Amino acid sequence: MITEGDQEPKFELDDAGGKRVKSSDFKGKKHVIYFYPRDFTPGCTTEADEFSKEYKKFQKHGIEIIGISTDDVESHKKFVDKMNIPYVLLSDPEAEVCKKFGVWGKKQFMGKEYRGVQRSTFLVDEKGKIFKVFPAVKPKGHADEVLQILTN
């Protein structure tokens, strides 16, 4: 996993509307990149909902939010529409960006081992430097925790 002080890896992915979004689009802005396992799962729904509810507060401080998972664009579109998500969700179906950030790895569920996205969040400054990493995120209350760090 990349660590605090590292430069944000470059990326280029499609958003929920099929528009190509690049890491360079956020240059000069503080931003939050959060990786989550799957659209419509309980934890991911909680996390997305909390970031959505706090989004205006993030915007007031000039902070962008980016959510990334391996779900496809169509799934993201349905998730955005159903959850009224106001920020960017990016589709990383080949887990290329997940691997660059080091959040793709072994997971276990109900005794079965598989590879997937480790729920993690990265705070990035205006120069593209990672200044805070949350490696094992608990969804409930996370958006508020991130907002407190970014605005204090």
Phi and psi in degrees as GROMACS dihedral restraints (atoms count N, CA, C in turn):
[ dihedral_restraints ]
;  ai    aj    ak    al  type     phi  dphi    fc
    3     4     5     6     1   -66.1    20    10
    4     5     6     7     1   156.4    20    10
    6     7     8     9     1  -123.5    20    10
    7     8     9    10     1   171.7    20    10
    9    10    11    12     1   -58.8    20    10
   10    11    12    13     1   134.6    20    10
   12    13    14    15     1    99.5    20    10
   13    14    15    16     1   -18.8    20    10
   15    16    17    18     1   -73.4    20    10
   16    17    18    19     1   155.9    20    10
   18    19    20    21     1   -79.6    20    10
   19    20    21    22     1   141.3    20    10
   21    22    23    24     1   -60.4    20    10
   22    23    24    25     1   128.5    20    10
   24    25    26    27     1   -62.6    20    10
   25    26    27    28     1   144.6    20    10
   27    28    29    30     1   -72.9    20    10
   28    29    30    31     1   143.1    20    10
   30    31    32    33     1  -150.4    20    10
   31    32    33    34     1   162.3    20    10
   33    34    35    36     1  -151.3    20    10
   34    35    36    37     1   113.1    20    10
   36    37    38    39     1  -139.3    20    10
   37    38    39    40     1   165.0    20    10
   39    40    41    42     1   -89.7    20    10
   40    41    42    43     1   142.2    20    10
   42    43    44    45     1   -89.5    20    10
   43    44    45    46     1  -175.4    20    10
   45    46    47    48     1   -62.5    20    10
   46    47    48    49     1   -21.2    20    10
   48    49    50    51     1   -96.2    20    10
   49    50    51    52     1     3.0    20    10
   51    52    53    54     1    86.0    20    10
   52    53    54    55     1     4.6    20    10
   54    55    56    57     1   -81.1    20    10
   55    56    57    58     1   138.2    20    10
   57    58    59    60     1   -75.9    20    10
   58    59    60    61     1   128.1    20    10
   60    61    62    63     1  -122.4    20    10
   61    62    63    64     1   133.7    20    10
   63    64    65    66     1  -113.4    20    10
   64    65    66    67     1   153.1    20    10
   66    67    68    69     1   -58.6    20    10
   67    68    69    70     1   -33.9    20    10
   69    70    71    72     1   -65.1    20    10
   70    71    72    73     1   -18.6    20    10
   72    73    74    75     1   -63.5    20    10
   73    74    75    76     1   -19.7    20    10
   75    76    77    78     1  -105.9    20    10
   76    77    78    79     1     6.6    20    10
   78    79    80    81     1   -61.1    20    10
   79    80    81    82     1   135.8    20    10
   81    82    83    84     1    87.7    20    10
   82    83    84    85     1     0.4    20    10
   84    85    86    87     1  -126.7    20    10
   85    86    87    88     1   139.2    20    10
   87    88    89    90     1   -67.9    20    10
   88    89    90    91     1   143.1    20    10
   90    91    92    93     1  -151.4    20    10
   91    92    93    94     1   157.5    20    10
   93    94    95    96     1  -109.7    20    10
   94    95    96    97     1   126.8    20    10
   96    97    98    99     1  -115.1    20    10
   97    98    99   100     1   117.2    20    10
   99   100   101   102     1  -118.2    20    10
  100   101   102   103     1   133.8    20    10
  102   103   104   105     1  -101.8    20    10
  103   104   105   106     1   135.1    20    10
  105   106   107   108     1  -138.6    20    10
  106   107   108   109     1   154.1    20    10
  108   109   110   111     1   -67.3    20    10
  109   110   111   112     1   -53.4    20    10
  111   112   113   114     1  -155.5    20    10
  112   113   114   115     1   142.9    20    10
  114   115   116   117     1   -61.0    20    10
  115   116   117   118     1   146.1    20    10
  117   118   119   120     1    70.6    20    10
  118   119   120   121     1     5.6    20    10
  120   121   122   123     1   -86.6    20    10
  121   122   123   124     1   156.7    20    10
  123   124   125   126     1   -54.8    20    10
  124   125   126   127     1   -50.5    20    10
  126   127   128   129     1   -64.8    20    10
  127   128   129   130     1   -41.1    20    10
  129   130   131   132     1   -69.1    20    10
  130   131   132   133     1   -35.9    20    10
  132   133   134   135     1   -66.0    20    10
  133   134   135   136     1   -42.6    20    10
  135   136   137   138     1   -60.3    20    10
  136   137   138   139     1   -48.3    20    10
  138   139   140   141     1   -62.2    20    10
  139   140   141   142     1   -46.8    20    10
  141   142   143   144     1   -62.4    20    10
  142   143   144   145     1   -42.0    20    10
  144   145   146   147     1   -63.2    20    10
  145   146   147   148     1   -43.7    20    10
  147   148   149   150     1   -67.2    20    10
  148   149   150   151     1   -40.6    20    10
  150   151   152   153     1   -64.5    20    10
  151   152   153   154     1   -37.1    20    10
  153   154   155   156     1   -63.8    20    10
  154   155   156   157     1   -44.4    20    10
  156   157   158   159     1   -64.3    20    10
  157   158   159   160     1   -32.0    20    10
  159   160   161   162     1   -94.8    20    10
  160   161   162   163     1    -1.5    20    10
  162   163   164   165     1   -55.3    20    10
  163   164   165   166     1   -42.4    20    10
  165   166   167   168     1   -62.1    20    10
  166   167   168   169     1   -35.1    20    10
  168   169   170   171     1   -66.9    20    10
  169   170   171   172     1   -40.6    20    10
  171   172   173   174     1   -62.5    20    10
  172   173   174   175     1   -46.5    20    10
  174   175   176   177     1   -61.2    20    10
  175   176   177   178     1   -39.3    20    10
  177   178   179   180     1   -57.1    20    10
  178   179   180   181     1   -29.5    20    10
  180   181   182   183     1   -98.8    20    10
  181   182   183   184     1    11.0    20    10
  183   184   185   186     1    72.7    20    10
  184   185   186   187     1    26.6    20    10
  186   187   188   189     1  -107.5    20    10
  187   188   189   190     1   128.9    20    10
  189   190   191   192     1   -95.2    20    10
  190   191   192   193     1   153.2    20    10
  192   193   194   195     1  -119.9    20    10
  193   194   195   196     1   136.5    20    10
  195   196   197   198     1  -132.0    20    10
  196   197   198   199     1   123.5    20    10
  198   199   200   201     1  -106.0    20    10
  199   200   201   202     1   137.2    20    10
  201   202   203   204     1  -132.0    20    10
  202   203   204   205     1   132.8    20    10
  204   205   206   207     1  -144.5    20    10
  205   206   207   208     1   175.7    20    10
  207   208   209   210     1   -87.5    20    10
  208   209   210   211     1     2.2    20    10
  210   211   212   213     1   -63.8    20    10
  211   212   213   214     1   152.8    20    10
  213   214   215   216     1   -78.6    20    10
  214   215   216   217     1   171.4    20    10
  216   217   218   219     1   -58.4    20    10
  217   218   219   220     1   -41.0    20    10
  219   220   221   222     1   -63.0    20    10
  220   221   222   223     1   -42.8    20    10
  222   223   224   225     1   -62.5    20    10
  223   224   225   226     1   -44.1    20    10
  225   226   227   228     1   -60.7    20    10
  226   227   228   229     1   -40.9    20    10
  228   229   230   231     1   -60.8    20    10
  229   230   231   232     1   -46.0    20    10
  231   232   233   234     1   -62.5    20    10
  232   233   234   235     1   -40.8    20    10
  234   235   236   237     1   -65.3    20    10
  235   236   237   238     1   -46.3    20    10
  237   238   239   240     1   -60.1    20    10
  238   239   240   241     1   -46.7    20    10
  240   241   242   243     1   -64.0    20    10
  241   242   243   244     1   -46.7    20    10
  243   244   245   246     1   -68.7    20    10
  244   245   246   247     1   -39.0    20    10
  246   247   248   249     1   -94.2    20    10
  247   248   249   250     1    -3.3    20    10
  249   250   251   252     1    53.0    20    10
  250   251   252   253     1    49.3    20    10
  252   253   254   255     1   -77.3    20    10
  253   254   255   256     1   120.8    20    10
  255   256   257   258     1   -90.2    20    10
  256   257   258   259     1    -6.9    20    10
  258   259   260   261     1  -109.2    20    10
  259   260   261   262     1   178.8    20    10
  261   262   263   264     1   -79.5    20    10
  262   263   264   265     1   129.2    20    10
  264   265   266   267     1  -113.2    20    10
  265   266   267   268     1   130.2    20    10
  267   268   269   270     1  -113.5    20    10
  268   269   270   271     1   143.0    20    10
  270   271   272   273     1   -98.4    20    10
  271   272   273   274     1   124.0    20    10
  273   274   275   276     1  -124.6    20    10
  274   275   276   277     1    65.4    20    10
  276   277   278   279     1   -61.3    20    10
  277   278   279   280     1   -25.9    20    10
  279   280   281   282     1   -95.8    20    10
  280   281   282   283     1     2.3    20    10
  282   283   284   285     1    60.8    20    10
  283   284   285   286     1    23.9    20    10
  285   286   287   288     1   -64.1    20    10
  286   287   288   289     1   -46.2    20    10
  288   289   290   291     1   -72.7    20    10
  289   290   291   292     1   -37.6    20    10
  291   292   293   294     1   -56.4    20    10
  292   293   294   295     1   -43.4    20    10
  294   295   296   297     1   -66.3    20    10
  295   296   297   298     1   -40.1    20    10
  297   298   299   300     1   -59.9    20    10
  298   299   300   301     1   -37.5    20    10
  300   301   302   303     1   -85.6    20    10
  301   302   303   304     1   -10.0    20    10
  303   304   305   306     1    78.4    20    10
  304   305   306   307     1    27.1    20    10
  306   307   308   309     1  -105.4    20    10
  307   308   309   310     1     5.1    20    10
  309   310   311   312     1   -99.2    20    10
  310   311   312   313     1   123.6    20    10
  312   313   314   315     1  -170.7    20    10
  313   314   315   316     1  -169.2    20    10
  315   316   317   318     1   -69.9    20    10
  316   317   318   319     1   138.3    20    10
  318   319   320   321     1  -135.5    20    10
  319   320   321   322     1   164.6    20    10
  321   322   323   324     1  -137.7    20    10
  322   323   324   325     1   137.2    20    10
  324   325   326   327     1  -147.3    20    10
  325   326   327   328     1   126.7    20    10
  327   328   329   330     1    51.8    20    10
  328   329   330   331     1    41.0    20    10
  330   331   332   333     1    80.9    20    10
  331   332   333   334     1    -2.8    20    10
  333   334   335   336     1  -103.6    20    10
  334   335   336   337     1   139.1    20    10
  336   337   338   339     1  -100.7    20    10
  337   338   339   340     1   139.4    20    10
  339   340   341   342     1  -154.9    20    10
  340   341   342   343     1   172.3    20    10
  342   343   344   345     1  -102.7    20    10
  343   344   345   346     1   139.6    20    10
  345   346   347   348     1  -168.2    20    10
  346   347   348   349     1  -174.7    20    10
  348   349   350   351     1   -82.1    20    10
  349   350   351   352     1   128.2    20    10
  351   352   353   354     1   -85.3    20    10
  352   353   354   355     1   122.1    20    10
  354   355   356   357     1   -61.9    20    10
  355   356   357   358     1   114.1    20    10
  357   358   359   360     1  -146.7    20    10
  358   359   360   361     1   155.1    20    10
  360   361   362   363     1  -133.4    20    10
  361   362   363   364     1   141.7    20    10
  363   364   365   366     1  -126.1    20    10
  364   365   366   367     1   130.9    20    10
  366   367   368   369     1  -101.8    20    10
  367   368   369   370     1   129.7    20    10
  369   370   371   372     1  -122.2    20    10
  370   371   372   373     1   133.5    20    10
  372   373   374   375     1   -84.2    20    10
  373   374   375   376     1  -179.2    20    10
  375   376   377   378     1   -63.3    20    10
  376   377   378   379     1   -21.2    20    10
  378   379   380   381     1   -96.4    20    10
  379   380   381   382     1     5.5    20    10
  381   382   383   384     1    83.9    20    10
  382   383   384   385     1    16.8    20    10
  384   385   386   387     1   -97.3    20    10
  385   386   387   388     1   135.1    20    10
  387   388   389   390     1   -73.8    20    10
  388   389   390   391     1   122.0    20    10
  390   391   392   393     1  -114.6    20    10
  391   392   393   394     1    -6.9    20    10
  393   394   395   396     1  -155.6    20    10
  394   395   396   397     1   135.1    20    10
  396   397   398   399     1  -123.7    20    10
  397   398   399   400     1   133.1    20    10
  399   400   401   402     1  -112.8    20    10
  400   401   402   403     1    99.7    20    10
  402   403   404   405     1   -79.5    20    10
  403   404   405   406     1   -22.5    20    10
  405   406   407   408     1  -139.2    20    10
  406   407   408   409     1    81.0    20    10
  408   409   410   411     1   -77.7    20    10
  409   410   411   412     1   136.1    20    10
  411   412   413   414     1   -99.0    20    10
  412   413   414   415     1   120.8    20    10
  414   415   416   417     1   -58.4    20    10
  415   416   417   418     1   -43.2    20    10
  417   418   419   420     1   -65.2    20    10
  418   419   420   421     1   119.8    20    10
  420   421   422   423     1    84.4    20    10
  421   422   423   424     1    -1.9    20    10
  423   424   425   426     1   -67.3    20    10
  424   425   426   427     1   -42.1    20    10
  426   427   428   429     1   -58.8    20    10
  427   428   429   430     1   -42.9    20    10
  429   430   431   432     1   -65.9    20    10
  430   431   432   433     1   -40.3    20    10
  432   433   434   435     1   -59.3    20    10
  433   434   435   436     1   -45.4    20    10
  435   436   437   438     1   -64.1    20    10
  436   437   438   439     1   -45.2    20    10
  438   439   440   441     1   -59.6    20    10
  439   440   441   442     1   -42.7    20    10
  441   442   443   444     1   -61.2    20    10
  442   443   444   445     1   -44.1    20    10
  444   445   446   447     1   -64.8    20    10
  445   446   447   448     1   -42.3    20    10
  447   448   449   450     1   -73.9    20    10
  448   449   450   451     1   -23.7    20    10
  450   451   452   453     1  -109.0    20    10
  451   452   453   454     1    -1.5    20    10
